[in-house]
């Protein structure tokens, strides 16, 4: 399981990115399961060989872009919820960017 938090020297950053990617994967599954399925397959199958072998941080590099995309989905979802809540509080129409993204 060290694959997901390697390198140990910088463990808070990978943990935050991994948790944000997990939230992003959940958000993406709720929006569209067909978009999330390939990313889930990559996240599930890629590290399998490294669970049984030596864990080195360079083996994590090919999967990092997928994690960053999913973390971005989570962050954009959180920011859009805040925009919606603020627009609802002020009884205004939400900004047009919300309609483009989701």
C-alpha positions as CSV (number, residue, x, y, z in Angstrom):
1,X,0.0,0.0,0.0
2,X,3.0,2.3,0.1
3,X,2.5,2.9,-3.6
4,X,-0.1,5.6,-2.9
5,X,1.9,7.5,-0.4
6,X,5.4,7.3,-1.8
7,X,7.8,9.1,-1.5
8,X,7.6,9.0,2.3
9,X,9.6,12.2,2.6
10,X,6.7,14.2,1.1
11,X,3.9,12.0,2.4
12,X,1.4,14.8,3.2
13,X,1.2,16.0,-0.4
14,X,0.6,12.6,-2.0
15,X,-2.0,11.8,0.6
16,X,-3.9,15.0,-0.1
17,X,-3.7,14.4,-3.9
18,X,-4.9,10.8,-3.5
19,X,-7.8,11.8,-1.3
20,X,-8.8,14.6,-3.7
21,X,-8.5,12.1,-6.6
22,X,-10.8,9.7,-4.8
23,X,-13.4,12.4,-4.3
24,X,-13.0,13.4,-7.9
25,X,-13.6,9.8,-9.0
26,X,-16.8,9.7,-6.9
27,X,-18.0,13.0,-8.4
28,X,-17.2,11.7,-11.9
29,X,-19.0,8.5,-11.3
30,X,-22.1,10.4,-10.2
31,X,-21.9,12.7,-13.3
32,X,-21.0,10.0,-15.9
33,X,-19.9,6.5,-15.1
34,X,-18.6,6.0,-18.7
35,X,-16.1,8.8,-18.2
36,X,-14.9,7.5,-14.9
37,X,-14.6,3.8,-15.9
38,X,-11.3,4.1,-17.8
39,X,-9.7,6.2,-15.0
40,X,-10.9,3.7,-12.5
41,X,-9.3,0.8,-14.5
42,X,-6.0,2.7,-14.7
43,X,-6.1,3.4,-10.9
44,X,-7.0,-0.2,-10.1
45,X,-4.7,-2.2,-12.5
46,X,-1.6,-0.1,-12.8
47,X,-0.3,-0.5,-9.2
48,X,-1.1,-4.2,-8.9
49,X,2.4,-5.3,-10.0
50,X,4.0,-2.9,-7.6
51,X,2.1,-4.2,-4.6
52,X,4.0,-7.4,-4.9
53,X,7.4,-5.9,-5.8
54,X,9.6,-3.1,-4.6
55,X,8.0,0.3,-4.2
56,X,9.9,3.2,-5.7
57,X,8.5,6.6,-6.3
58,X,9.5,6.7,-10.0
59,X,6.9,3.9,-10.6
60,X,4.2,6.3,-9.5
61,X,5.0,9.0,-12.1
62,X,3.0,7.5,-15.0
63,X,-0.2,7.5,-12.9
64,X,0.2,11.0,-11.5
65,X,-1.5,12.8,-14.4
66,X,-4.6,10.7,-13.8
67,X,-4.6,11.6,-10.1
68,X,-4.1,15.3,-10.9
69,X,-7.1,15.2,-13.3
70,X,-9.3,13.6,-10.7
71,X,-8.1,16.0,-8.1
72,X,-9.0,18.8,-10.4
73,X,-12.5,17.4,-10.9
74,X,-12.9,17.4,-7.1
75,X,-11.7,20.9,-6.7
76,X,-13.9,22.3,-9.5
77,X,-16.9,20.5,-8.0
78,X,-16.2,22.1,-4.6
79,X,-15.8,25.5,-6.2
80,X,-19.0,25.2,-8.2
81,X,-20.9,24.2,-5.1
82,X,-19.6,27.4,-3.4
83,X,-20.6,29.5,-6.4
84,X,-24.1,27.9,-6.4
85,X,-24.5,28.5,-2.6
86,X,-23.4,32.1,-2.9
87,X,-25.7,32.8,-5.8
88,X,-28.6,31.2,-3.9
89,X,-27.8,33.2,-0.8
90,X,-27.8,36.5,-2.8
91,X,-30.8,35.3,-4.8
92,X,-29.0,35.8,-8.1
93,X,-28.6,33.7,-11.2
94,X,-25.4,31.6,-11.1
95,X,-22.5,32.6,-13.4
96,X,-22.5,31.3,-16.9
97,X,-19.3,29.3,-16.3
98,X,-21.3,26.8,-14.3
99,X,-23.4,26.0,-17.3
100,X,-20.4,25.3,-19.4
101,X,-18.6,23.0,-17.0
102,X,-21.6,20.8,-15.8
